[in-house]
Amino acid sequence: MIQFILNSKIIKTDENSGITLSDFIREHQHLKGTKIGCREGDCGACTVLIGTLNNGTVSYQNITSCISPLGNANGKHVVTVEGINLPKKLNTVQEAMATNFATQCGFCTPGFVVSMTGFALDNTKILNSCNDAISGNICRCTGYKSIEKAGFEIEEKLKTQDKNHQIEWLIKEGFIPDYFETIPDKLKGLIIEKLNSDGQIVANGTDLYVRNAAKLSEEKVHLIANDTSLKGIYLKNNVFTIGANTTVTELLENEDFRNNITGLKSFLKIISSEPIRNMGTLGGNFVNASPIGDMSIFFLALNATLLIQHKNGKERSIPFQEFHKDYKKYDLQKDEILKSISFSKLKNNSFFNFEKVSKRTHLDIASVNTAFSISVKENLISAVHFSIGGVAAIPKYVHKTAAFLIGKTINSETILQAEEILQSEISPISDVRGTATYKRMLAKQLFFAHFITLFPNQVALKKLIH
């Protein structure tokens, strides 16, 4: 049985844990404020908050419920737009939206309100603006400037918050109803049962539920999102080990990881949106096996190693660059699962960069994405790891180009020669994200961008442009 709290109500249900959370909210609980738009996690009309009990307090994140399995709500607090309504007046976020005329047709408004309320509940994140919080919400009536103004008003009000008594302050200031104070004790009182462990393995569903939501709603699923053995970020003996269930948000919020990857905030901000970063796992991105999987490209350039575990407990390790075999095919056998990813901490003479071009800056799939790590010793390149997506059937680790660069001095002539080798290693095709010619041009420009960004004083930009 699945047990969780929906707004202020304790839910106990025997419904299939594979149905989407949005369908359960709308069709079983008849809460219609949570809208269904794209059913792909892109528009944000289905946004809800998920509260997780940690050390006696509840932390909240916004997610897209249209691609989230119901079973992942087990033991959590789910908040819909109805759950943040006050008895006799608009709450503070709703009032800000109204007074700034930040709604037109109104279909998207509940999702924006929920995301902004989630921001009020936790505005201490690395990406800590109201605009960051609503990065997964789309207004098709183009009312963004008014919505931004509402967000700025909320940010101003939050400047005076009492962070030592946050929930009490938010209740007093009309952001949330007073039942929020009772949620920690209610969550502690839930008797959480282990769910079915058969069927399709699903973490948070950000890929599988886009393609197979109807199918998974009718079948048994093996939900692993709450498996703590697959979570965590650890740094020991200068080696990072990251559980395969770790989300992109958890990467960004980890101080050790953030300190090691200069520019991490800007890199991850262009990967998906806040709700999807809150849900999407590294392991899920890897086994999705997309040729343009952002996190696959990211970790290939860190020369990562994968730890794979069989259900009988036996484990094996492989270099990540050997994992993807062909389009949507990878080295994971029956009854095996990705357990963790590990890589060596970047040294003082090592540098990392990530580049991505897509039709939209945010919340979009790449046309071409690429990552690059390089070590320099006594003005010579001592190590290089270079990956690129959108130019082959798999996320591409570029061996020959990297090998050519070893032992070379960083200058424009070396880079131009290496780029010629790069072009021989890639084989892009024309598709909806661009022609093969366009992708080759992007591969060239982004390869140059790595060096221009990391070594601006050693690269003659004019020579590369020509």
N, C-alpha and C positions, 0 to 999 in steps of 0.2 A: 504493500500500500504506500502511496505517495502522500506525504504530509508537508504542508507549508502554510504560511500565512499569506492570504491575499487581501491586501489593504488591512483591515482590522479583523478579518474573519479567518478562523482556522479551517483549512481545507484538508479533508481526508478523501482520497479517491483511488479507485482501482482501475481508472482509465489507463489505456496503453501508454506507457511512458514515452513512446515515440511520437505521439501526436504533438503538434506545435503548441507552444504556450499561448500564442495569440488565438488559436482556434478554441482552446479550452476556456480562455478568458471571455471570448465573445459568444461562443455557441453553448457552452456548458454553464457559465456563470452570468451570461447575458449582460456583460459590461461592454457596451458598444463604443465607449470613448476611445478604446484602442482600435485604430483603423487598420485595414488591410489595403496596402497599395501595391507595391511591386512584388511582394513575396520573395525578395532576394536580399533583404537587409540593406537596401540602398536608400530608400526614401525617408525612413524614420517615422512614418505614420504609426507604426506599431510599437514605438518605444515604450518600455517600462523600466522601472528600477528594480534591481535585485539587491537585497540586503543580506549580508553574510555576518554571522555572529563571530567576533574575534575578541577573545579576552574580555568578555562582558559588554562590549559595545558592538554596534552594528555599523558596518561600512557599506556604502551604496555605490552601485555602478549602473549606468544606463546601458541597455542592450536592445537589440531588435528581436522582438518576440516571435516574429513570423518565421524565423529560421532557428529558433531555440527549442529543443525538445522539452516537453513537460517535465520529464523525470529530473532534469537538471535543476528544477526549482525545489527539489526535495530538501527540506530542512532550512529553506530560505524565506525571506520576506519579499513578496512581489508587490510592487506598488504601481497601480495604473493611475490615469488622470483622475478617476473618481476617488481614489485614495488620498489625493492631496486637496480635495475640495473642503472648504470650511462650511460650517452649517448655514450661515446667513449672509455671507459676503464672499467676494472674490479673494483668493489668497494673494499674496504680494506679487508673485510672478504673473498670475492672471491679470492683476490690476495694471502691472507695468505693460503687458501686451496690449491691454485695452486702451490705456491713456496715450500710448504711442501709436495707436492705429496699426498695430503690427499683425493684423489678420485680414485676409480678404475672403476667399471662399470658405476658409475655416477648416478644411479637411486635414491640413497638416498641423493645425494649432495644438491639439493635444500632445503630439509628439514633442514639439518645441517646449511646451510648458513642463512636460515631464523631465526633459533633458536639463532645462534651466533649474528646476527644483533639485535635480541630482547635483548640479553644480553648487547650489546653496548648501546642500548637505555635506559636500566635500570639495572645497576650493583650494586645497593645499597640494594638489597634484603638480607635476612638472609642467604639463600643459594646463595652465590654470586661469584661462579666461573663459568668459561665457561663450565667446565664439568657438573656442575649442570644444566646449561641451555640446554645442549644437552642430558640430561638423558632420554628423550623420543624419541631419534633418534637412529635407529639401522642401522649399516652398515653390510650387509651380506657378504661382501668381506674381512672382518676382517682388515680394515684399520685404526683401532682405534688409534694406536700410532701416526700416521701421523696427524690424526684429532686432537689429543690432542696437538701436537706441534703447529698446526695452532691456537688452542685456547690459548696456552700460549703466542704466538706472539700477539694476539689480546689483551690479558690482559695487556701486557707490554705497548702497544700503548695507552691503556685507562688510564694508570697511570698519564698521563699528561693532561687529559681532563679538560676543563673548565666547572665545574658543574653549574656555575651560568648562562652560556649561552650554555647549553648542545647541543641543536639541531643545533645551528649555528656552534659549534665546530665539531660535527659529520659530518655536510655537508662539512665544510672546509677540514676535514681530509679524506673525501672520503668514509665514512661509508654508507651514505644515500644520495639520490638525493635532490635537493633544494626544491622540491615541499612540503616536510614535513613541511616547515615553514608556509604554507598556510592552513594546515589541521585544526587547532583550529577554525579559522574563518569559514571555510567551514562546520564544524560540527555544529557550532552555528547557521548556516543558514538553516540547515535541518528542515523540518516540520515533526515531528515524530507523526505518528498516532498510536492509540491503536490497537493492532492486535486482531484477533479472540480469544475469550475466551471459546470456546467449544472444546470438544474432549479430547483425552488423555493428561493428565497433564505431562509436560516435563520441567525439570529445564535445565540442560546443556547436558543431553543425554548420559553421559558416560556409563551408563548401558543399557538404553532402546534402544539406537541406535546401540549398538553392536548386539543386538538380533533382532531388528524390524525396521531397517532403511528403507527397501523397503516398508513395510506396512505404516509406519508413513509418508513417502514421498507422499503417495497418499491420506491420510486422514487429517481431521482437527486436529490440535493440540492446546492445551492451554499452551502457553509458560509462565513460571513464573520466569525465571532467572532474569529479570529486575524489579521484584516486590520488591520495597525497604522496604515494610512492613515485608518482610521475610528475611531481611538482618540485619547485625550489630552484634557487640559483646559489651556487656555492663556489667560493674561490679558495683553493688550497694548493700550496706549493706552486703558485703562479699558473694554475690551470683552472679555468672555469668549467663547471659541470652544471648543465641546465636541464631540468626535467622536460620531457617532451610535451607535457601538458601546460607548460609555462606560456602565458599569453604575452602579446606584444606590449601591453600596458605594464605588465609585471617586469619586463625587461627595462622599460623606460624608468620605472620607479625604483629600480635597484641601484643604489649609489655606487657600488663597486663596478658594475657593468657600465654605468653612465660615465664614471671617471676614466675608464679604460678606453672608451670609444669617443673621442672628441667629436662633437657635432651630432651626437646621438639624437638629441631632441629634434633637430631639423630633419634628420634622416627619417625618423619614424613618424613624424607629423605628416609626411606625404604618403604614408602607407595606410590605405583605407580610411576609416573614420573612427572617432572615439568609441562608439558602441561595438564596432567590429574588432578594434584593438583590444577591447575589454573581453572579447569572446575568443577570437582566433588564436589557436595554439601553434607553436612551432612544429610539432609533430604533424598536426593536421595540414599545415602548409606544405610540408615536405612530401607527405604521401598523396596530396592532391596532385603532385607531379606536374604542375603547370609549367610550361617553358618560361613563363614570366612570373613565377612565384617570388614575390619580393623577399621573403625571409630565406628562401632557398638561395637566392643570389647573394644575400647578405652573409650567410654563414659559409657558403663555398669559399668566399674570399678570406675568411678567417681560418681556412684550412682545417675545418672541424672534423671530428670523428663521431660516428654514431654508435651508440650501444643499443643492440637489438636483443630483446628477451623473448624466449619461447614460453608458452604457458606452463611448461614443465619446470621452468626456472632456469634453464640453460641460457647462457648469454654469449653473444659474439660481437666483436667490434669491426667496423669497416670504415675506411675513409669516406667522408661524405661525397667526394668527387666520383666515387664508384657506385653510389646508390642508385642514381637514375640511369636506366638502361636504354630506353627508347620512349617514344611518346606515350605518356601515362603508364609506363612500365618501370618497376623499380625492384630492388633486391629486398623484398620482404616476403617470406614464405608463409604458408598456412600456419595459423596459430602463433605467429610472431607479432610483436608490437615494438614500436620505437620506445625506448625507455629514457634515453638522455642524449644530449649533445655535449661534446667537450672540445675545448680549444685552448691553446696557450695564450696567456695574457700578453698583450702587446708590450714590447719593451720600449725603452726611452728613444731608441733610434728607429722605431717602427711607426707607420702612419696608415690611416684607414680613411677611405672615402666611399660614399654611395651616391649614385646619380640615377635619375629616373625621368623619363619623358612620357607624358600621357596627354590625352586630349583635354582633360581637366587637371588642374594642379592637385586637387584633393579628391578623395573618394573615387578613384578611377584605377583601372587596370593599365599597366604600362604598355607602351608601344615597344620601348626598349628600356631595360634597367640594367645596371652594372655596378659592381663593387670591386674594390681594389685595396689590397694591403701590401705595403712595401717596407723593407728594412734597408737602411743605408749605413754603411760602415766605411769610414775614411774616403768619403765622396764616391764610393762605388755601391751599386745595388747588390746587396747580399742575399735578399730573399724577395720573392714576388708571388702573390696569389691574386688571380684576376678571374672574375666571373661575369657573365653577360647573359641576359635573358631576351627572348623575342627574336633570336637569330638562329635558332636550331630547334630540334624536336624536344630537347630537354633543357633544363637550366644548365648553361654551358660553362664548364671550367676550362679556361683557355691555356692549354699546356705549352704549346710551341712558342706562343708570344711571351709567356712568363719565362720560359727557359732562355730565350734570346736575350732578355733584359739582365739576367744574372751576370754580374761582373762588369756591367757597363756604367759609364758616367751619365748622369741625368742631363741631357741637353736636347735641343730641338731635333738634331740629326738622328739621334738614337730613337727618339719617340716616333719620328716619321718612318723609320725603318721597321720598328716594332708594329706600327699600324698596318703596314703592308702585310706582315705575317698574320696579324689579326684577321684581315679580310680573307685570307686563304683558309682560315679555320672555321669561319661561320658560313651558314647556308640559310639565310632568311627566306621566307616565302611571303607573297602578297596576301593580305587578309584585311579584315575590317579595321585593323589598327595601323595599316599603312602598307605601302608597296615594298617589295624587296629592296628596291633602290633606296627608298626613304630610310629603311631600317639600316642599310649599310652606311648611309650618311650619318645616322644617329650613332651607330657604333663608333664611327670615326670621331665624331665630335665629343662624345662622352668619354672616350679613351683619352683624348686630349685634355678634357676637363679635369680628369683626375690629377694630371701633372700640373696643370695651371693652378688648381686649387691648393695642392699640397706643396708645390715648389715654384711659386710665382717668380722668384728671383733667378731661377736657373733655366727658365723656358722663354724663348723668344716668341711671343704670341703671333707676331706678323708672319713668321716663317710657317707656323702651323696653319694659319688661316689660308695661306697660299697653297 
